[in-house]
Amino acid sequence: MSRAQEFLHLFNRLDAYLREVTGVEDRNKTFNDVLEQAARRNRAVRNHESEIKSFKELRNAIVHETRFGPEPIAEPNEKALKRFESLVQRILNPPRADSLGSEPHRVFDLDDRLSVALTHMRELDFSQVVVYSEECGHSLLTSEGITRWIEHSMDEGILDLAGVPIAEVMPYEPEGIFRTLRRDATIYDVREAFDDALNRSGVRLFAVLVTQNGRRTDSVLRIITPWDLLSNNATRSGGAWLDASASSYTGAEIGVLTNVSEKRLLAEVVSRILDRC
């Protein structure tokens, strides 16, 4: 099979998938019409819409140019074919949320001492840990919430971790610092959660919690940070899973890495407090 034939086979698979997504059976509907409808319904397609349109031009050159015998006059090079093959794979079989990030190392209770959670965060260099309560389900204890609590305690003239439960700090956590998604959500759903947090509310989303059905009361299967997304993206061969040019965020904008000065200050304060506990 020639490279042109391989390309057309892949393109036909993609076309069939887009028509399945949109429910369009009318073969008179142009590919662009079907693509635009699919992009409105499917995050994977929306993320790669621009690149798909570019490959559609290559497909047209292969199909519609003058032929000499049974072979098409245009032939994609090996690099273009591999790129398109990777693109089709990314759209038809994107990674699921339950394959991203990592399992939570530990889930804390509201009654656990803050000093224990801080020690855990310091030793593993975490910016957040998962906390569970019977009333609300799972949530996050973050460096930002802890910093706010420390500032408040310093204003009150009292800063003593001895016996302080996590429950005392949780009211200082900002709203919207995490989202929950179903385990069968895709990498594109996760990316969009981080995008939405920045674009709609300007709130830094520390993590996405993956549960069986997307409910906070379900067990947390995975915790995904922005850094996990970027790492996953960077290690994919034949093209990134996420189209960086289509993304509205950068690592700096959403705090992929905790602000260095904030993190150092918090670490120094925490270390001094823990030494006295």
C-alpha positions in Angstrom: 0.0 0.0 0.0 1.4 3.4 -1.0 1.7 6.3 1.4 -1.2 8.0 -0.4 -3.4 5.0 0.0 -2.5 4.7 3.7 -3.3 8.4 4.1 -6.7 8.1 2.4 -7.5 5.0 4.5 -6.8 7.0 7.7 -8.7 10.0 6.4 -11.7 7.8 5.7 -11.6 6.4 9.2 -11.5 10.0 10.6 -14.4 11.0 8.3 -16.5 8.1 9.4 -15.8 8.9 13.1 -16.8 12.5 12.6 -20.1 11.5 10.9 -20.7 9.1 13.8 -20.1 11.9 16.3 -22.5 14.3 14.6 -25.0 11.8 13.3 -24.6 13.1 9.8 -25.5 10.5 7.2 -26.0 12.8 4.2 -22.9 12.2 2.0 -23.6 15.5 0.3 -22.6 17.3 3.5 -19.1 18.6 3.0 -16.2 17.4 5.2 -15.8 20.9 6.6 -19.4 21.1 7.6 -19.2 17.8 9.4 -15.9 18.8 11.0 -17.3 22.1 12.4 -20.3 20.3 13.8 -18.0 17.7 15.4 -15.8 20.4 16.9 -18.8 21.8 18.7 -19.6 18.5 20.3 -16.2 16.8 20.8 -13.3 18.3 22.7 -10.7 16.1 21.0 -11.8 17.3 17.5 -12.1 20.9 18.7 -8.5 20.8 20.0 -7.2 19.6 16.7 -9.6 21.3 14.3 -7.1 23.6 12.6 -4.6 20.7 12.0 -7.4 18.5 10.6 -8.3 21.3 8.1 -4.7 21.4 6.9 -4.7 17.6 6.3 -8.0 18.0 4.4 -6.2 20.1 1.9 -3.6 17.3 1.4 -6.4 14.8 1.0 -8.0 17.0 -1.7 -4.6 17.2 -3.5 -4.3 13.4 -3.5 -7.9 12.8 -4.6 -8.7 15.6 -7.0 -5.5 16.1 -8.8 -5.0 14.5 -12.3 -4.1 10.8 -12.0 -1.8 8.8 -14.2 -3.2 5.3 -14.2 -4.4 4.0 -10.8 -1.9 5.9 -8.7 -2.5 9.4 -7.4 -0.2 12.2 -8.5 0.3 13.5 -5.0 2.1 11.5 -2.3 2.5 12.6 1.3 6.0 12.2 2.7 6.7 9.8 5.5 6.8 12.6 8.2 3.4 13.9 7.1 1.9 10.4 7.1 3.2 9.6 10.6 1.9 13.0 11.9 -1.6 12.3 10.5 -1.6 8.8 11.8 -0.8 10.1 15.2 -3.5 12.8 14.9 -6.2 10.2 14.0 -5.1 8.1 17.0 -5.3 11.0 19.3 -8.9 11.8 18.3 -10.2 8.2 18.1 -8.4 6.9 21.2 -7.5 9.8 23.6 -6.0 8.9 27.0 -8.7 8.6 29.7 -8.5 10.6 32.9 -7.9 7.5 35.0 -4.6 6.9 33.1 -3.3 10.4 33.9 -1.7 11.9 37.0 -1.1 9.7 40.0 -3.0 8.0 42.8 -3.3 10.1 45.9 -0.5 9.1 48.3 -2.7 9.7 51.2 -6.2 11.0 51.9 -6.4 13.0 55.1 -9.4 13.5 57.4 -10.6 16.8 58.8 -9.5 15.6 62.3 -5.9 14.9 61.2 -3.4 17.4 62.5 -2.3 20.1 60.1 1.3 19.5 61.1 1.1 15.9 59.8 -0.3 17.1 56.5 2.4 19.8 56.3 5.2 17.3 56.9 3.7 15.1 54.2 3.6 18.0 51.7 7.1 19.1 52.6 8.7 15.7 52.3 7.0 15.0 48.9 7.2 18.6 47.6 3.4 18.7 47.1 1.4 21.8 46.8 -1.8 20.1 47.8 -3.2 17.0 49.4 -6.6 15.3 49.3 -8.9 15.7 52.3 -12.1 13.8 53.0 -15.1 14.8 55.1 -18.4 12.9 55.6 -20.4 16.0 54.9 -18.8 17.3 51.7 -16.8 14.4 50.3 -13.3 15.0 48.9 -11.6 18.4 48.6 -8.1 19.8 48.6 -5.8 21.3 51.3 -3.4 23.6 49.4 -0.4 25.7 49.9 -2.6 28.8 49.1 -5.2 27.9 51.8 -2.4 27.2 54.3 -0.7 30.5 53.5 -4.0 32.4 54.1 -4.5 30.6 57.4 -1.0 31.5 58.5 -1.5 35.1 57.6 -4.8 35.2 59.6 -3.1 33.5 62.6 -0.2 36.0 62.5 -2.7 38.8 62.4 -4.3 37.3 65.5 -0.9 37.1 67.1 -1.1 33.3 67.5 0.7 30.8 65.3 0.9 27.4 66.9 0.4 24.1 65.0 0.2 21.9 68.0 -3.1 20.2 67.9 -4.5 22.3 65.1 -6.8 20.1 62.9 -7.0 20.4 59.1 -10.7 21.4 59.6 -9.5 24.7 61.0 -7.7 25.6 57.8 -10.2 24.4 55.2 -12.4 27.6 55.4 -9.4 29.5 54.1 -9.3 27.5 50.9 -10.4 29.6 47.9 -13.5 28.5 46.0 -13.0 26.6 42.7 -9.4 25.3 43.3 -10.3 21.8 42.1 -12.7 19.9 39.9 -14.0 16.4 39.8 -14.3 14.3 36.6 -15.5 10.8 35.8 -12.8 8.2 35.2 -13.8 7.8 31.6 -13.3 11.5 30.8 -10.5 12.2 28.4 -7.3 14.2 28.5 -9.2 16.9 26.5 -11.9 17.1 29.2 -9.1 17.6 31.8 -7.4 20.3 29.8 -10.7 22.1 29.3 -11.3 22.1 33.1 -8.0 24.0 33.6 -8.9 26.3 30.7 -12.3 27.1 32.0 -11.0 27.9 35.5 -8.7 30.5 34.1 -11.0 32.0 31.4 -14.2 32.1 33.4 -13.2 32.9 36.9 -9.4 33.5 36.9 -9.0 31.0 39.7 -6.0 28.8 39.8 -7.1 25.2 39.5 -4.7 23.2 41.6 -5.9 19.8 40.5 -8.6 17.6 38.9 -9.8 14.8 41.1 -10.8 11.7 39.1 -13.6 9.5 40.6 -15.7 6.7 39.4 -18.7 8.9 38.5 -17.3 12.4 38.9 -18.8 12.8 42.4 -16.9 14.3 45.3 -18.2 11.5 47.5 -16.7 8.7 45.3 -13.2 7.4 46.1 -10.4 9.5 44.4 -8.7 7.3 41.8 -6.3 9.9 40.4 -5.2 13.4 41.1 -4.1 15.4 38.0 -2.2 18.6 38.2 -1.4 21.0 35.3 2.2 19.7 35.4 0.9 16.2 34.7 -0.8 17.5 31.6 2.3 19.2 30.3 4.4 16.2 31.1 2.0 13.8 29.3 1.9 16.2 26.3 5.7 16.4 26.0 6.3 12.7 26.0 4.0 11.8 23.1 5.8 11.0 19.9 4.4 12.0 16.5 2.7 15.1 17.8 1.4 16.5 21.1 -1.9 15.2 22.5 -2.8 18.8 23.2 -2.5 21.6 20.6 -0.5 24.2 22.5 -1.4 26.8 19.9 -5.1 26.3 20.7 -4.6 26.5 24.4 -5.4 29.7 26.3 -3.1 29.1 29.2 0.6 28.8 29.9 2.3 27.1 32.9 2.9 30.5 34.5 -0.7 31.7 34.1 -2.3 28.8 36.0 0.6 28.1 38.4 1.8 24.8 37.0 4.6 25.3 39.4 3.8 26.9 42.7 5.1 30.5 42.8 8.7 30.1 43.8 8.9 32.9 46.4 5.6 31.8 47.9 6.7 28.2 48.1 10.1 29.1 49.7 8.5 31.4 52.2 5.8 28.8 53.1 8.5 26.0 53.4 10.6 28.2 55.7 7.7 29.1 57.9 6.4 25.5 58.0 9.9 24.2 58.8 10.3 26.5 61.8 6.8 25.7 63.1 7.3 22.0 62.7 10.6 22.1 64.5 8.8 23.5 67.5 6.0 20.8 67.4 
